[in-house]
Amino acid sequence: MLLLMCILIWVHGLGMVTMLALWCICFIFVVPFDYYKGKLLPGILLFTFLYSAFGFMNGFMTIPKLIGLILPMALFYILGRFLVIRIRKPIHLILLLILLLICYQLEVYTSFLDNYLSGNAPMSDKRVFYLGGDENRVLTATLVGLNISVSMVGLSSFIILKGYPKLRVLCLVLFLMAVFTTTYLLNRTALVISIITTLIVLIYFYRQNKTALIIIISGILIASSIVYKMGWISSDILVAYEERNFDLNTAGQRAPMWLNAFKEIFEHPLGWGEVASSDNYYAHNMWLDIARVTGILPFLSLLWVSIKALMIQLRLFRIKADHFVAVSTGLNMCFLLSCFVEPVYGGLHLFLWTMLWGMQEQYYSDVRKGLILI
């Protein structure tokens, strides 16, 4: 886990692929083969094989990409199941998830604060900033939004985790840093994800107490109105958001990209390349972008696994007002929504989501067997 945390901290740095390969080797030697099973594992292995094979055939895949984008996916799924089996205390599992999220976004936040405190707020027409002040390591608002969108689970976690003050503080800080960073980078996606995720988690957790649900949502709306009315948000930022002309009907102009990608799948079932053109570049959707570079079979296999993982999530809703289910549901929605609207080809974002699939599957199984008491 220490090596994994180091990888997450250094996610945008050179040598990350080598560290990830080392982690895979260590994992295989440390984790017993008795844990190498699960309902989603066959589908994940099938997708890994198809994605790798068609990726090499189309010239998209290389050995570094194989390690960095897809090969560890099954191991992260197994890791998720392994963690639940070994820990089995919901609050400790939540703490582990929050710590991993902090590691995953630490470099982004420290670099952003360094830019901001030095008077170089990274809000510009280009919407980029430099990691660690290094001009050779540019991070765009899209990549930042993808990276820290998972932190949007922090608000709902802060609300529901009563009785755990230190953990609540971590969740709140994680959320505020995410909002602060995405706001200055004019990233709308992460802010929309925060609204949807918070509502889903609160509705799940307080579905038996509608009065509390109404009070909490009203409190959030009132607090948001106060922040706006008091002028605590820079007028320059508000004007910049207005100038971006977000089109809700086309999901920020992504809907035409999705429709075009669906058309391309049937016209080019083996993929239609990664070279930018006027119409068929990024689909801004993980499943469709993977179809773009490797074709319909990897697309269908990943879609099948994703649907099976979603079915596990729906079964978790049968468990009433459980802290781990609430936090993992919010995190699951953050991963789902961010992958649905951004160009993702795999990598640590998908790996962490896959780990969460494994955790949710094993948690549901253990609760049914009475191994975890809630």
C-alpha positions, 0 to 999 in steps of 0.5 A, spaced: 500 500 500 505 504 501 508 503 494 501 504 491 500 511 495 507 513 492 505 511 485 498 515 486 502 521 489 507 521 483 501 519 478 503 525 473 511 524 474 516 520 470 517 513 471 510 512 474 510 506 469 516 503 472 513 504 479 507 501 477 510 495 474 514 494 480 507 494 484 504 489 480 510 484 481 510 485 488 502 484 488 503 477 485 508 475 490 505 478 496 497 476 495 495 469 495 492 466 489 486 464 493 484 471 492 484 471 485 477 470 483 471 474 483 464 475 479 467 481 475 474 478 474 473 473 467 470 480 464 476 484 466 481 479 463 477 478 457 477 486 456 484 486 458 486 481 452 482 484 447 484 491 449 491 489 448 491 485 442 487 490 438 491 496 441 497 492 438 494 491 432 492 498 430 498 501 433 495 504 439 498 500 444 506 500 446 509 496 452 509 502 456 502 504 455 500 496 456 503 497 463 500 504 464 493 503 461 490 496 462 495 491 465 494 492 472 486 492 472 485 485 474 490 486 480 486 492 482 480 489 482 483 483 486 486 488 491 479 491 492 476 484 494 483 483 498 482 489 502 475 488 504 477 481 506 483 483 511 480 489 514 472 488 514 471 494 518 467 499 514 470 506 517 477 503 516 475 502 509 473 509 508 479 512 511 483 508 507 479 510 501 480 517 503 487 517 504 488 514 497 484 520 494 488 525 498 495 521 495 492 521 488 490 529 488 496 531 492 501 533 487 495 537 483 493 541 490 500 543 492 502 545 485 495 549 484 496 552 491 503 554 489 501 557 483 495 561 487 499 563 493 505 566 488 500 570 485 500 566 479 492 564 479 492 559 473 486 562 470 487 564 463 484 562 456 488 556 456 486 554 463 492 550 464 498 550 470 504 547 471 505 541 476 511 543 481 512 550 477 515 546 471 513 548 465 515 542 461 509 538 466 503 542 463 496 540 466 490 542 463 483 543 466 480 537 463 485 533 466 485 536 473 477 536 473 478 528 471 483 527 477 480 531 482 472 529 480 473 523 485 474 528 491 467 531 490 464 525 494 467 529 500 461 533 501 456 528 502 461 524 506 462 530 511 455 530 512 453 523 513 460 521 517 457 523 524 461 521 530 468 521 526 470 528 527 477 527 524 475 523 518 470 529 517 475 534 517 479 530 511 473 529 507 471 537 508 478 539 506 478 534 500 472 537 497 473 544 498 480 544 495 477 540 489 471 546 488 477 551 489 481 548 484 476 547 479 473 553 480 479 557 478 480 553 472 473 554 470 472 546 470 464 545 470 464 538 469 467 536 476 462 542 479 456 538 476 459 531 478 459 534 486 451 536 485 449 529 482 453 525 487 451 529 493 444 528 492 445 521 490 448 519 497 444 523 501 437 520 498 440 513 499 443 515 506 436 519 509 431 515 505 428 513 511 428 520 514 425 525 509 425 531 514 433 530 515 434 530 508 430 536 506 433 540 512 440 538 509 439 539 502 436 546 504 442 548 508 446 546 502 442 551 498 442 556 503 450 556 504 451 556 496 446 562 496 450 566 501 457 565 498 454 567 492 450 573 495 456 575 499 461 576 493 466 571 496 466 568 488 471 573 484 466 576 479 472 575 474 471 568 475 463 568 474 464 572 468 469 567 465 464 562 466 458 565 463 463 567 457 464 559 456 457 558 454 455 551 457 450 548 453 446 543 457 442 540 451 448 538 448 452 536 455 457 541 454 457 540 446 459 532 448 453 529 445 455 531 438 461 527 439 458 521 442 453 521 436 459 521 431 463 516 435 457 511 435 456 512 428 464 511 427 463 504 431 459 501 425 463 504 420 469 502 423 468 496 427 476 495 428 477 502 430 478 509 427 484 511 429 487 516 434 489 522 429 486 528 430 481 530 425 475 535 424 470 530 427 473 524 429 478 526 435 476 525 442 469 522 443 469 525 451 467 518 453 471 512 456 467 507 453 467 510 446 474 513 446 476 506 447 472 503 441 475 509 437 483 506 438 481 499 439 474 497 436 468 494 438 470 488 441 474 491 447 468 496 447 463 491 448 467 487 453 468 493 457 461 495 457 459 488 459 463 489 465 461 496 467 454 494 467 455 488 471 459 492 476 453 497 476 448 491 478 453 490 484 452 497 486 444 497 485 444 491 490 448 495 495 442 499 496 438 494 499 443 495 505 440 501 509 444 507 511 451 504 511 457 509 512 461 505 507 455 503 502 454 511 502 461 513 501 463 508 496 456 509 492 458 517 492 465 515 489 462 510 484 458 515 481 464 520 481 468 515 477 462 513 473 460 520 471 468 523 470 469 517 465 462 518 461 464 525 459 472 525 459 477 522 454 479 516 458 483 510 456 485 506 462 490 508 467 490 509 474 483 513 474 480 506 471 484 502 476 482 505 482 475 505 479 476 497 478 479 497 485 472 500 488 468 495 484 472 489 488 471 492 494 463 493 493 462 486 491 466 483 497 463 488 501 456 486 499 458 478 499 460 479 506 454 483 509 450 477 506 454 472 510 454 476 516 462 477 516 461 484 516 456 487 522 452 494 520 
